[in-house]
């Protein structure tokens, strides 16, 4: 869980493995978001025939996901290209 990720990232930072920490955090964010979304679809599909979603919340969460991906991936991309 989250405690394991924190311990792992702290150990990697002490050893100077910044790239490993960045990729680990990016993978953690994406997998958690996809897991929660998949569970919501699965449970909602078994319980109701038709689902409705809050458009404002969906747009806000999508925007936050894009910002998180960019914030974690752009430093790696810039470092690799320069």
RORORO-928407 format. One record per residue: residue number from 1; residue in three letters; x, y, z of N, C-alpha, C in turn. Coordinates in Angstrom, 1 decimal, decimal comma, padded with zeros to 4 digits. Layout:
! residues N
nr_rest_n_east_n_north_n_up_ca_east_ca_north_ca_up_c_east_c_north_c_up
NUM_ALA_X_Y_Z_X_Y_Z_X_Y_Z
...
***
This chain:
! residues 82
nr_rest_n_east_n_north_n_up_ca_east_ca_north_ca_up_c_east_c_north_c_up
1_UNK_000,8_-001,2_000,0_000,0_000,0_000,0_000,8_001,3_000,0
2_UNK_000,3_002,3_000,5_001,0_003,6_000,5_002,2_003,6_001,4
3_UNK_002,2_003,0_002,5_003,3_002,9_003,4_004,5_002,3_002,7
4_UNK_004,3_001,2_002,0_005,3_000,5_001,3_005,9_001,4_000,2
5_UNK_005,1_002,1_-000,5_005,6_003,0_-001,5_006,4_004,2_-000,9
6_UNK_006,0_004,7_000,3_006,8_005,7_000,9_008,1_005,2_001,3
7_UNK_008,2_004,1_001,9_009,5_003,5_002,4_010,4_003,2_001,2
8_UNK_009,8_002,7_000,1_010,5_002,4_-001,1_011,1_003,6_-001,7
9_UNK_010,3_004,7_-001,8_010,7_005,9_-002,4_011,8_006,6_-001,5
10_UNK_011,6_006,6_-000,2_012,6_007,2_000,6_014,0_006,5_000,5
11_UNK_014,0_005,2_000,4_015,2_004,4_000,2_015,9_004,7_-001,1
12_UNK_015,0_004,8_-002,1_015,6_005,2_-003,5_016,1_006,6_-003,5
13_UNK_015,5_007,5_-002,8_016,0_008,9_-002,8_017,3_009,0_-002,1
14_UNK_017,4_008,2_-001,0_018,7_008,2_-000,3_019,8_007,6_-001,1
15_UNK_019,5_006,7_-002,0_020,5_006,1_-002,9_020,7_007,0_-004,2
16_UNK_019,9_008,0_-004,4_020,0_008,9_-005,6_019,3_008,4_-006,8
17_UNK_018,3_007,5_-006,6_017,6_006,9_-007,7_016,3_007,7_-008,0
18_UNK_016,5_009,0_-008,4_015,3_009,8_-008,6_014,4_009,3_-009,7
19_UNK_015,0_008,7_-010,8_014,1_008,2_-011,9_013,2_007,1_-011,4
20_UNK_013,7_006,2_-010,6_012,9_005,1_-010,0_011,8_005,7_-009,2
21_UNK_012,0_006,7_-008,4_011,0_007,3_-007,6_009,9_007,9_-008,5
22_UNK_010,3_008,7_-009,5_009,3_009,3_-010,5_008,5_008,3_-011,1
23_UNK_009,1_007,2_-011,7_008,3_006,2_-012,4_007,4_005,4_-011,4
24_UNK_007,9_005,2_-010,2_007,1_004,5_-009,2_005,8_005,3_-008,8
25_UNK_006,0_006,6_-008,6_004,9_007,5_-008,3_003,9_007,6_-009,4
26_UNK_004,4_007,7_-010,6_003,5_007,8_-011,8_002,7_006,5_-012,0
27_UNK_003,4_005,4_-011,8_002,7_004,1_-011,9_001,6_003,9_-010,8
28_UNK_002,0_004,4_-009,6_001,0_004,3_-008,5_-000,2_005,1_-008,7
29_UNK_000,0_006,3_-009,2_-001,2_007,2_-009,4_-002,1_006,6_-010,5
30_UNK_-001,5_006,2_-011,6_-002,3_005,6_-012,7_-003,0_004,3_-012,4
31_UNK_-002,3_003,5_-011,7_-002,9_002,2_-011,3_-004,0_002,4_-010,3
32_UNK_-003,8_003,3_-009,3_-004,9_003,5_-008,4_-006,1_004,1_-009,0
33_UNK_-005,9_005,1_-009,9_-007,1_005,7_-010,6_-007,8_004,7_-011,5
34_UNK_-007,0_003,9_-012,2_-007,7_002,9_-013,1_-008,4_001,8_-012,3
35_UNK_-007,8_001,4_-011,1_-008,4_000,4_-010,3_-009,7_000,9_-009,7
36_UNK_-009,7_002,1_-009,2_-011,0_002,7_-008,7_-012,0_002,8_-009,8
37_UNK_-011,6_003,3_-010,9_-012,6_003,5_-012,0_-013,1_002,1_-012,5
38_UNK_-012,3_001,1_-012,6_-012,7_-000,2_-013,0_-013,7_-000,8_-012,0
39_UNK_-013,4_-000,6_-010,7_-014,3_-001,1_-009,6_-015,6_-000,4_-009,7
40_UNK_-015,6_000,9_-009,9_-016,8_001,7_-010,0_-017,7_001,2_-011,1
41_UNK_-017,1_000,9_-012,3_-017,8_000,4_-013,4_-018,4_-001,0_-013,1
42_UNK_-017,6_-001,8_-012,5_-018,0_-003,2_-012,3_-019,2_-003,2_-011,3
43_UNK_-019,0_-002,5_-010,2_-020,1_-002,5_-009,2_-021,3_-001,8_-009,7
44_UNK_-021,2_-000,7_-010,3_-022,3_000,0_-010,9_-023,0_-000,8_-011,9
45_UNK_-022,3_-001,5_-012,7_-022,9_-002,3_-013,8_-023,7_-003,5_-013,3
46_UNK_-023,3_-004,1_-012,2_-024,0_-005,2_-011,6_-025,2_-004,8_-010,8
47_UNK_-025,2_-003,5_-010,3_-026,2_-003,1_-009,5_-027,4_-002,3_-010,2
48_UNK_-027,0_-001,5_-011,2_-028,0_-000,8_-012,0_-027,8_-001,1_-013,5
49_UNK_-028,9_-001,0_-014,2_-028,9_-001,2_-015,6_-028,3_000,0_-016,4
50_UNK_-028,6_001,2_-015,9_-028,0_002,4_-016,5_-027,4_003,3_-015,5
51_UNK_-026,2_003,8_-015,8_-025,5_004,6_-014,8_-025,4_006,1_-015,3
52_UNK_-025,4_007,0_-014,4_-025,2_008,4_-014,7_-024,0_008,9_-014,0
53_UNK_-023,3_009,9_-014,6_-022,1_010,4_-014,0_-022,2_011,9_-013,9
54_UNK_-021,5_012,5_-012,9_-021,5_013,9_-012,7_-020,4_014,5_-013,7
55_UNK_-020,9_015,3_-014,6_-019,9_015,7_-015,7_-018,9_016,6_-015,1
56_UNK_-019,2_017,5_-014,2_-018,2_018,4_-013,6_-017,1_017,6_-012,8
57_UNK_-017,5_016,6_-012,1_-016,5_015,8_-011,4_-015,6_015,0_-012,3
58_UNK_-016,2_014,5_-013,4_-015,4_013,8_-014,4_-014,4_014,6_-015,1
59_UNK_-014,8_015,9_-015,4_-013,9_016,8_-016,1_-012,8_017,2_-015,1
60_UNK_-013,1_017,5_-013,9_-012,2_017,9_-012,9_-011,1_016,7_-012,6
61_UNK_-011,6_015,5_-012,5_-010,7_014,4_-012,2_-009,8_014,1_-013,4
62_UNK_-010,4_014,3_-014,6_-009,5_014,1_-015,9_-008,4_015,1_-015,9
63_UNK_-008,8_016,4_-015,6_-007,8_017,4_-015,6_-006,7_017,2_-014,6
64_UNK_-007,1_016,8_-013,4_-006,1_016,5_-012,4_-005,2_015,3_-012,8
65_UNK_-005,8_014,3_-013,4_-005,0_013,2_-013,9_-003,9_013,7_-015,0
66_UNK_-004,4_014,5_-015,9_-003,4_015,0_-016,9_-002,3_015,8_-016,2
67_UNK_-002,7_016,7_-015,3_-001,6_017,5_-014,6_-000,7_016,6_-013,8
68_UNK_-001,2_015,5_-013,2_-000,3_014,6_-012,4_000,6_013,9_-013,4
69_UNK_000,1_013,4_-014,5_001,0_012,7_-015,5_002,1_013,7_-016,0
70_UNK_001,7_014,9_-016,4_002,6_015,8_-016,9_003,7_016,2_-015,8
71_UNK_003,2_016,4_-014,6_004,2_016,9_-013,6_005,2_015,8_-013,3
72_UNK_004,8_014,5_-013,4_005,7_013,4_-013,1_006,5_013,0_-014,3
73_UNK_006,0_013,2_-015,5_006,7_012,7_-016,7_007,6_013,8_-017,4
74_UNK_007,2_015,0_-017,3_008,0_016,0_-018,1_009,4_016,2_-017,6
75_UNK_009,7_016,2_-016,3_011,1_016,2_-015,9_011,9_015,1_-016,4
76_UNK_011,4_013,9_-016,5_012,1_012,7_-017,0_012,3_012,9_-018,5
77_UNK_011,3_013,4_-019,2_011,4_013,6_-020,7_012,5_014,7_-021,0
78_UNK_012,4_015,8_-020,2_013,4_016,8_-020,5_014,8_016,4_-020,1
79_UNK_015,0_015,6_-019,1_016,3_015,1_-018,7_016,8_014,1_-019,7
80_UNK_016,0_013,3_-020,3_016,4_012,4_-021,3_016,8_013,0_-022,6
81_UNK_016,2_014,2_-022,9_016,4_014,8_-024,2_017,5_015,9_-024,2
82_UNK_018,0_016,2_-023,0_019,1_017,2_-022,9_020,3_016,6_-022,4
***
